């Protein structure tokens, strides 16, 4: 009985071994491939725009009669704040135009990756020229753009101009770059909108300029004392064009070709 059991066990073992051998031989052999193994690619980080732009919509709802020195160490003083001009035909207030254009410009710049700081976003907030200059200084702004609309006793005068600092106070070190940026922005503005270019004008009597340690300029968008420009400046469509043109000008300032070292 034991012999039969042992013989049966041997027979079963041989059967299992034969089945395993046949099964392994039936398996397909691995195919050699000339395709190299996948390599994990190193994707460089996307460069983000880190320029800080300070936008200063000119004027407010009232005059601040307090005085402040026009430059560090100067005994000459000027008012801290003024109300601005009024449209000769429409009666539109300069501060409203300045703010509208500034807010649209802010949105365009932020959408493109710039960091934008506004000196005001309503008609209630006001601060002195020195405080606004220090806001840009403290944040190490790449550019501070002051947005204004002009006025003159001769109603025929029209067009846009750019004011830039002279060699007074802290501005001594940023005169050249301020003029370069100012020319780029003004030329872009007048070409895009189709308005008269009145040129870049150096001013040494501007408190905001003389206290600035960063590139700074004031754009005058047109004359509210001119009936035609008053109507245009009061138009939301025209304000949009102005904001878009200023945006393009700022972008040009920081292109590879024009960027300061």
C-alpha positions in Angstrom: 0.0 0.0 0.0 2.8 2.4 0.9 4.6 1.6 -2.4 1.5 2.4 -4.4 1.1 5.7 -2.5 4.8 6.6 -3.0 4.6 5.7 -6.7 1.5 7.9 -7.1 3.2 10.8 -5.5 6.2 10.5 -7.8 3.9 10.3 -10.8 2.0 13.5 -9.7 5.3 15.3 -9.1 6.6 14.4 -12.6 3.3 15.6 -14.1 3.5 19.0 -12.4 7.2 19.5 -13.4 6.4 18.7 -17.0 3.4 21.1 -17.0 5.5 23.9 -15.6 8.3 23.3 -18.2 5.8 23.5 -21.0 4.1 26.6 -19.6 7.4 28.5 -19.2 8.5 27.6 -22.8 5.2 28.9 -24.2 5.6 32.3 -22.6 6.7 35.0 -25.1 10.3 36.2 -24.8 10.8 39.9 -24.0 11.3 42.0 -27.1 14.4 44.1 -27.3 13.7 47.8 -28.0 15.9 50.5 -29.3 13.7 53.2 -27.7 15.7 54.9 -24.9 14.2 55.0 -21.4 12.1 58.0 -20.5 14.0 60.9 -19.0 12.3 63.3 -16.6 12.6 66.7 -18.2 13.6 69.7 -16.1 11.1 72.4 -17.0 12.5 75.9 -16.2 10.2 78.1 -14.0 8.2 80.6 -15.9 9.7 84.1 -15.4 7.3 86.4 -13.7 7.3 90.2 -13.8 8.3 91.6 -10.5 8.4 95.3 -11.4 6.6 97.5 -8.8 4.7 100.4 -10.5 3.2 103.2 -8.4 0.4 105.1 -10.1 -0.5 108.5 -8.7 -3.9 109.9 -9.9 -3.5 113.6 -9.5 -5.5 115.9 -7.3 -8.3 115.4 -4.8 -11.6 116.9 -3.6 -10.1 119.9 -1.7 -7.0 122.0 -1.3 -4.6 121.2 1.5 -3.2 124.5 2.5 -0.5 123.0 4.7 3.0 123.6 3.3 5.9 121.3 2.8 9.5 121.8 1.5 9.8 121.3 -2.2 13.1 119.4 -1.7 15.1 117.8 1.1 16.7 120.7 3.1 14.9 123.4 1.1 13.4 126.4 2.7 11.1 126.9 -0.2 7.7 125.4 0.4 4.5 124.6 -1.6 1.0 123.4 -0.8 0.7 119.7 -0.1 -2.3 119.1 -2.4 -4.6 120.8 -4.9 -8.0 120.3 -6.6 -6.9 120.4 -10.2 -8.7 121.7 -13.4 -12.3 121.6 -14.6 -13.5 120.9 -18.2 -14.3 124.2 -20.0 -17.3 122.6 -21.8 -18.2 119.5 -19.9 -17.4 120.7 -16.4 -15.7 117.3 -15.7 -13.3 117.5 -12.8 -9.7 116.6 -13.5 -9.4 114.3 -10.5 -12.2 112.1 -12.0 -10.4 111.7 -15.3 -7.1 111.0 -13.6 -8.5 108.4 -11.4 -10.6 106.6 -14.1 -7.5 106.3 -16.4 -5.3 105.2 -13.5 -7.7 102.4 -12.4 -7.9 101.1 -15.9 -4.1 101.2 -16.2 -3.8 99.4 -12.9 -6.0 96.6 -14.2 -4.0 96.2 -17.4 -0.7 96.1 -15.6 -1.8 93.6 -12.9 -3.2 91.3 -15.6 0.2 91.3 -17.2 2.0 90.4 -13.9 3.1 93.8 -12.6 2.7 94.7 -8.9 0.8 98.0 -8.8 0.4 100.4 -5.9 -2.1 103.2 -6.1 -1.7 106.4 -4.1 -5.5 106.6 -4.1 -8.4 104.6 -5.4 -11.2 107.0 -4.5 -11.9 110.7 -4.2 -11.6 110.8 -0.4 -8.1 109.7 0.1 -5.4 112.4 -0.2 -1.8 112.6 0.9 1.0 115.0 0.5 3.5 115.0 -2.4 6.3 113.9 0.0 4.2 111.1 1.4 3.4 109.8 -2.1 7.0 110.0 -3.2 8.0 108.1 0.0 5.4 105.4 -0.8 7.3 104.7 -4.1 10.7 105.0 -2.4 9.8 102.6 0.4 8.5 100.0 -2.0 11.5 100.4 -4.3 9.2 101.1 -7.3 10.6 100.6 -10.8 8.6 103.5 -11.9 6.2 106.1 -10.5 3.7 107.6 -13.0 1.7 110.6 -11.9 -1.4 111.1 -14.1 -2.8 114.5 -14.7 -4.8 116.6 -17.2 -3.7 120.1 -18.1 -5.2 123.5 -18.4 -4.1 126.8 -19.9 -5.5 130.3 -20.5 -5.3 129.9 -24.3 -8.1 127.4 -25.2 -6.4 126.6 -28.5 -3.5 124.9 -26.8 -3.8 121.1 -26.9 -1.8 117.9 -26.8 0.0 115.7 -24.3 3.3 116.4 -22.5 5.5 114.7 -20.0 7.1 116.3 -17.0 10.4 114.9 -15.6 12.6 115.8 -12.7 15.8 117.9 -12.8 18.9 117.6 -10.7 17.3 118.7 -7.4 17.1 116.9 -4.1 17.0 113.1 -4.2 16.1 113.2 -7.9 19.7 113.8 -8.9 20.3 110.1 -9.3 17.2 109.3 -11.3 17.1 112.2 -13.8 18.4 110.3 -16.8 16.3 107.1 -16.4 13.2 109.2 -15.6 13.6 111.1 -18.9 14.2 107.9 -20.9 11.1 106.3 -19.5 9.1 109.5 -19.9 10.0 109.8 -23.6 9.1 106.2 -24.2 5.7 106.5 -22.5 4.9 109.9 -24.1 5.8 108.8 -27.6 3.8 105.6 -27.3 0.8 107.6 -25.9 0.7 110.2 -28.7 1.3 107.6 -31.4 -1.3 105.2 -30.2 -4.0 107.8 -29.5 -3.2 110.2 -32.4 -2.6 113.3 -30.4 -0.1 116.2 -30.5 3.2 115.4 -28.7 4.2 118.5 -26.8 7.5 117.0 -25.7 9.3 116.2 -22.4 9.7 119.1 -20.0 12.2 119.2 -17.1 10.7 120.6 -13.9 12.8 121.4 -10.7 9.8 122.9 -8.8 7.8 119.7 -8.3 7.9 118.5 -4.7 7.0 114.9 -5.7 9.9 114.8 -8.1 12.5 116.3 -5.8 11.8 113.8 -3.0 11.8 110.8 -5.3 14.5 108.2 -5.3 12.9 106.1 -8.0 12.2 106.9 -11.7 9.3 109.3 -11.8 7.4 111.4 -14.3 4.0 113.2 -14.7 2.0 112.7 -17.9 -0.4 115.5 -18.9 -3.1 113.7 -20.9 -4.5 116.8 -22.7 -6.0 120.2 -22.0 -9.4 120.5 -20.2 -9.2 124.2 -21.3 -9.5 123.1 -24.9 -13.1 122.3 -25.9 -12.3 119.4 -28.1 -9.9 117.8 -25.7 -12.2 118.4 -22.8 -14.9 116.4 -24.6 -12.5 113.6 -25.4 -11.0 113.4 -21.9 -14.5 113.2 -20.5 -15.4 110.2 -22.7 -15.0 106.7 -21.2 -13.9 105.3 -24.6 -11.2 107.9 -24.9 -10.1 107.2 -21.3 -9.8 103.6 -22.2 -7.6 104.4 -25.2 -5.4 106.6 -22.9 -5.0 103.8 -20.4 -4.1 101.2 -23.0 -1.5 103.5 -24.6 0.1 104.2 -21.2 0.2 100.5 -20.5 2.0 99.8 -23.8 4.5 102.6 -23.0 5.3 101.2 -19.6 5.8 97.7 -21.0 8.2 99.2 -23.5 10.2 100.8 -20.7 10.9 97.3 -19.3 11.6 95.5 -22.5 15.0 93.9 -22.8 16.3 96.7 -25.0 15.2 99.6 -22.7 15.5 98.0 -19.3 18.0 99.6 -17.0 20.9 97.4 -15.7 
